[in-house]
Amino acid sequence: MKILVVAWSNPTSGEIHLFHVNQWQQMGHQVEIFPFDSEVTDEPGFRFLNSVEGCELEVGERRIAKACKKHRPDILLLFYHFISVSRMERLRRQCGCKVGFYLDNNHLLWRDTAQLMSAADFVAVHDRYVVPLVKGDRAGRNSNVYYVRGAAEPSEHRPMDLNEWDKLRYGCEIAVVGTAGPDRLQALSLLAEHKLKIWGTPEDWFACPVLSPCVSSEPVYGLKKIKVYNAASIIVNVEESARQIDTINPRICEVLACGGFVLANQTADLENAGFRDGESIAWFKSYEEMACKAAYYLANPDARRRVAQKGRELVLNTLTYEKISREWMHWMESVCDPSMNTH
C-alpha cells in the first residue's frame, strides 16, 4: 500500500511515527512522511501569516492536499489534528484514500479533534481506556478503533557503555524525562531527597520550588535519551491522568530495552502484557508507595538489576516495533480491504 504520514518532525515532539514507518517500509509498503512543522510552521514568514486567524490550518491543509495529489496514497494517516473535517472529506473524495487518525493524548479528545476522529475511516489510540469512549456506530464515534501499544526499537534502544563524562553528565539516582503536570509535580516532590534529575522545560516546573533545581533545560532525544536511560539507576514514569490512564507508555519499553530499571504507575495493560511487579518492572498505586519503592531499589542494586533484566527480556520478546507496527499494519490493511482480514 501507499501511505502518507503527516506528523511533527521535531525530534523533541516524539519519534514514534518514524519507528512505525521504518517497519512498514521494511514490509514493502511505500510510505512517505509529510513533516508538518518543516513544511508549514517553520517556514520563513509563517509567523506573519499565522497572525491571521485560521491561517495555519488553511496553509497546512493546502500543502497536505498537494502532497496527496503527488503521492496518491491509499491511506492518509494523521498523527495530529492537522486538517478540518471538511478538508478531510474532500481529500477522501478527490484521492480515493482512506483517512486514519492517531490520538496520542486523551486531553485532545474534544471539539474539532473529536469531530475529526468520528469522520475518519479509522482511529488508532495509545490508551486502551479510550477505546470504549470512541468506538461505536452512534454519532460522534468511530466503528474502526485500534489500540497501539508502546514499543521499543532494539537497534536504537539498547545498553551502551558510557564514558566518564557521560556518566557525570547524565548519571543520577532517579531520572524523569518529560513535561510537568499536576500529577508529576505532586509525585516527584516526594523524591527530591534523592539525586534526582528531570529532563524537561524548566518553565514547566517552576510551580514547584523543590523540583526546579533538579531540572535540566538540555533537550534529550535520540542518543542523548538513550544515555539518560543507561546512566540513571531508576527511571520514574508518572502518567498524567489527563493524558493517559491505561496504557503502555513507549518510554517504559525504551528504558527496559536499554537495560534500565523502571518504576511506573500500575496499569491494567502492563499486567495484560505480562509485566509483574517486582519481577520485570516495579509499579506503584500511590505516590507514597512510589517513594518507598524508589528508596528500596536504590538500596538494593542486585534486585534492581534482576528486575531490569527480566523486563528487557519481556520487551524484546513481545513489545518491539517489528511486532507492534506490523500488527497495526495488518489491521489497517483489513480496514482498507476487508478481503485481507485474515490476521
C-alpha positions in Angstrom: 0.0 0.0 0.0 0.9 3.6 -0.4 0.7 5.6 2.8 1.2 9.3 3.5 2.0 10.0 7.2 1.5 13.6 8.4 3.3 14.2 11.7 5.6 16.7 13.6 9.2 16.1 12.6 10.8 17.9 15.5 12.6 15.1 17.5 11.5 16.6 20.8 7.9 16.1 19.7 8.4 12.3 19.5 9.9 9.7 17.2 7.1 7.1 17.4 5.9 7.6 13.9 9.4 7.2 12.5 9.7 3.7 14.1 6.4 2.7 12.7 7.2 4.0 9.2 10.5 2.1 9.2 8.8 -1.2 9.8 6.1 -0.5 7.2 8.7 0.2 4.6 10.5 -3.0 5.5 7.2 -4.8 4.9 7.3 -3.4 1.3 4.8 -0.6 1.7 5.5 2.8 0.0 5.4 5.3 2.9 6.1 9.0 2.6 6.3 11.4 5.6 4.9 15.0 5.4 6.7 16.8 8.3 4.1 19.4 9.2 6.5 21.7 11.1 9.2 21.9 8.5 6.7 22.1 5.6 4.4 24.6 7.3 5.0 26.1 10.7 8.8 26.5 10.4 8.8 28.2 7.0 10.1 31.8 7.0 7.3 34.3 7.1 4.8 31.9 8.6 4.7 33.8 11.9 3.2 36.7 9.9 0.8 34.5 8.1 -0.2 32.8 11.3 -1.3 36.1 12.8 -4.3 35.7 10.5 -6.9 33.6 12.3 -7.1 30.1 10.9 -4.1 30.6 8.6 -2.1 27.7 9.9 -4.9 25.3 9.3 -5.6 26.7 5.8 -1.9 26.7 4.7 -1.4 23.3 6.2 -4.5 21.8 4.5 -3.4 23.1 1.1 0.1 21.6 1.4 -1.2 18.3 2.7 -3.6 18.3 -0.3 -0.7 19.0 -2.6 1.2 16.1 -1.1 -1.8 13.8 -1.5 -2.1 14.8 -5.1 1.5 14.0 -5.7 1.7 10.6 -3.9 -1.9 9.4 -4.4 -1.9 7.4 -1.1 -4.2 4.5 -0.2 -4.0 5.8 3.4 -3.6 9.3 4.7 -2.5 8.8 8.3 -2.6 11.9 10.6 -0.6 11.9 13.8 -2.4 15.1 15.0 -5.4 17.2 14.2 -3.8 18.8 11.1 -6.9 19.3 8.9 -10.6 20.1 9.3 -13.3 17.6 8.7 -14.5 19.3 5.5 -10.9 19.2 4.0 -10.6 15.5 5.1 -13.8 14.6 3.3 -12.7 16.5 0.2 -9.3 14.7 0.1 -11.0 11.4 0.5 -13.3 12.1 -2.5 -10.5 13.5 -4.7 -7.8 11.0 -3.9 -9.9 7.9 -3.1 -7.9 7.3 0.0 -8.8 6.1 3.5 -8.1 8.6 6.3 -6.8 7.4 9.7 -6.2 9.4 12.8 -3.8 8.6 15.7 -4.8 10.1 19.1 -1.7 10.3 21.3 -3.1 12.2 24.3 -6.5 11.8 25.9 -6.9 15.5 26.6 -7.2 16.1 22.9 -10.4 14.1 22.8 -12.7 17.1 22.4 -14.1 19.7 20.0 -12.6 19.6 16.5 -10.4 16.6 17.3 -13.4 14.5 18.3 -15.2 15.5 15.1 -12.2 14.5 13.0 -12.0 11.2 14.8 -15.6 10.3 14.2 -15.4 11.3 10.5 -12.2 9.4 9.8 -12.2 5.9 8.3 -10.3 4.5 11.4 -8.8 5.7 14.6 -5.7 4.4 16.4 -5.3 5.2 20.1 -2.4 4.9 22.5 -4.6 4.3 25.6 -6.9 1.3 25.9 -9.1 3.4 28.3 -10.2 5.5 25.3 -11.4 2.6 23.2 -14.9 2.3 24.7 -15.3 6.1 24.7 -14.8 6.5 21.0 -15.7 3.1 19.4 -19.3 2.6 18.1 -21.8 3.4 15.4 -23.5 6.3 17.0 -22.9 9.9 16.1 -19.5 11.2 17.3 -18.0 7.7 17.4 -16.0 5.5 15.0 -16.6 1.8 14.3 -12.9 1.1 13.5 -10.7 1.7 16.5 -7.3 0.1 17.2 -5.2 0.2 20.3 -1.5 0.6 19.6 0.8 -0.5 22.4 4.0 1.3 23.2 7.1 -0.4 21.9 10.9 -0.2 21.7 13.3 -0.3 18.7 16.2 -2.6 19.8 18.6 -1.2 17.2 18.3 2.2 18.9 17.1 1.4 22.5 20.0 -0.7 23.7 22.5 -1.0 26.5 25.6 1.0 25.9 28.9 1.7 27.6 29.2 5.3 28.7 32.4 7.3 29.2 33.1 9.1 32.4 31.9 12.4 31.0 28.5 10.9 30.0 28.2 9.3 33.4 28.8 12.6 35.1 26.5 14.5 32.8 23.6 12.1 32.6 24.1 9.9 35.7 21.8 10.2 38.8 19.9 8.0 41.2 16.5 8.9 39.7 15.7 10.4 36.3 12.5 11.7 34.8 12.0 12.7 31.2 9.0 14.8 30.3 7.0 17.9 30.9 5.5 18.9 34.2 1.8 18.4 35.1 -0.2 18.3 38.3 0.3 14.6 38.9 4.1 14.7 38.3 4.6 17.8 40.4 2.8 16.1 43.3 4.6 12.8 42.9 8.1 13.8 42.3 8.2 16.2 45.2 8.5 13.0 47.3 11.7 12.0 45.5 13.6 15.3 45.9 15.7 13.9 48.8 17.5 11.7 46.3 19.8 12.6 43.5 17.0 13.5 41.1 17.4 14.8 37.5 14.4 16.0 35.5 14.9 16.4 31.8 12.3 18.9 30.6 11.4 22.6 30.1 12.4 24.4 33.3 9.4 26.8 33.0 7.0 23.9 33.3 8.5 23.0 36.7 8.7 26.5 38.3 5.4 25.8 40.1 7.3 23.5 42.5 10.4 25.2 44.1 11.5 21.8 45.5 11.9 20.4 42.0 13.0 23.3 39.9 16.7 22.9 40.9 16.6 19.3 39.6 15.6 20.3 36.1 17.9 20.4 33.1 17.0 22.5 30.1 19.1 20.4 27.8 16.8 18.7 25.2 17.1 14.9 25.4 16.1 12.9 22.4 17.8 10.2 20.2 21.2 9.2 21.5 21.0 11.6 24.5 17.9 10.0 25.7 19.5 6.6 25.4 22.4 7.8 27.5 20.0 9.0 30.2 18.3 5.6 30.2 21.6 3.9 30.6 23.1 6.3 33.2 20.3 6.6 35.8 19.7 4.0 38.5 16.0 4.4 38.2 13.7 5.9 35.6 10.4 7.0 37.1 7.4 7.2 34.8 4.5 9.2 36.3 1.5 9.3 34.0 -0.6 12.5 33.8 -4.2 11.3 34.2 -5.4 13.9 31.8 -3.2 12.4 29.1 -3.3 8.6 29.6 -4.8 6.1 32.0 -4.5 2.5 30.9 -1.5 2.3 28.5 2.0 1.1 28.0 4.0 4.3 27.7 6.7 3.8 25.0 9.2 5.2 27.4 8.8 2.2 29.6 9.6 -0.1 26.7 12.5 2.0 25.6 14.1 2.1 29.1 13.7 -1.6 29.6 15.2 -2.4 26.2 18.2 -0.3 27.3 18.6 -2.5 30.3 17.3 0.2 32.6 15.1 -0.1 35.7 11.6 1.3 35.5 9.3 2.5 38.4 5.9 3.4 36.9 2.2 3.7 37.6 0.4 0.4 37.7 -1.9 -0.1 34.8 -4.1 -3.0 33.7 -2.4 -3.1 30.3 1.1 -3.5 31.8 -0.3 -6.6 33.6 -2.0 -7.8 30.4 1.3 -7.5 28.6 2.9 -9.9 31.1 4.7 -7.4 33.4 4.8 -8.3 37.1 5.6 -6.0 39.9 9.0 -6.9 41.4 9.8 -9.3 38.6 10.0 -7.4 35.3 9.1 -3.9 36.5 8.3 -2.0 39.7 5.0 -0.2 39.8 3.1 1.8 42.4 -0.6 2.5 43.1 0.1 5.6 45.3 2.8 8.2 45.4 3.8 7.1 48.9 4.3 3.6 47.5 6.4 5.1 44.8 8.7 6.8 47.2 9.1 3.7 49.3 10.0 1.5 46.3 12.4 4.1 45.0 14.3 4.1 48.3 14.2 0.3 48.4 15.6 -0.3 45.0 18.2 2.4 45.3 19.5 0.5 48.4 19.3 -2.9 46.6 21.1 -2.8 43.3 21.1 -6.5 42.8 17.3 -6.6 43.0 17.2 -3.7 40.6 19.4 -5.4 38.0 17.4 -8.6 38.3 14.1 -6.9 37.6 15.6 -4.8 34.8 17.0 -7.9 33.1 13.6 -9.7 33.2 11.9 -6.5 31.9 14.3 -6.3 29.0 13.6 -9.9 28.0 9.9 -9.3 28.0 10.1 -6.2 25.9 12.5 -7.8 23.3 10.2 -10.8 23.0 6.8 -9.0 22.8 7.0 -5.2 22.6 9.2 -4.3 19.7 8.2 -2.1 16.7 8.8 -5.1 14.5 5.9 -6.8 16.2 3.6 -3.9 17.2 3.9 -1.9 13.9 3.3 -4.9 11.7 0.2 -5.9 13.7 -1.1 -2.4 13.3 -0.4 -2.5 9.6 -2.2 -5.8 9.1 -5.2 -4.2 10.9 -5.1 -1.1 8.6 -4.9 -3.4 5.6 -8.1 -5.2 6.7 -9.9 -1.8 7.2 -8.9 -0.7 3.7 -9.6 -4.0 2.1 -11.9 -6.4 4.1 -10.9 -9.3 1.9 -7.4 -9.0 3.5 -8.8 -9.6 7.0 -7.1 -12.8 7.7 -4.9 -11.7 10.6 
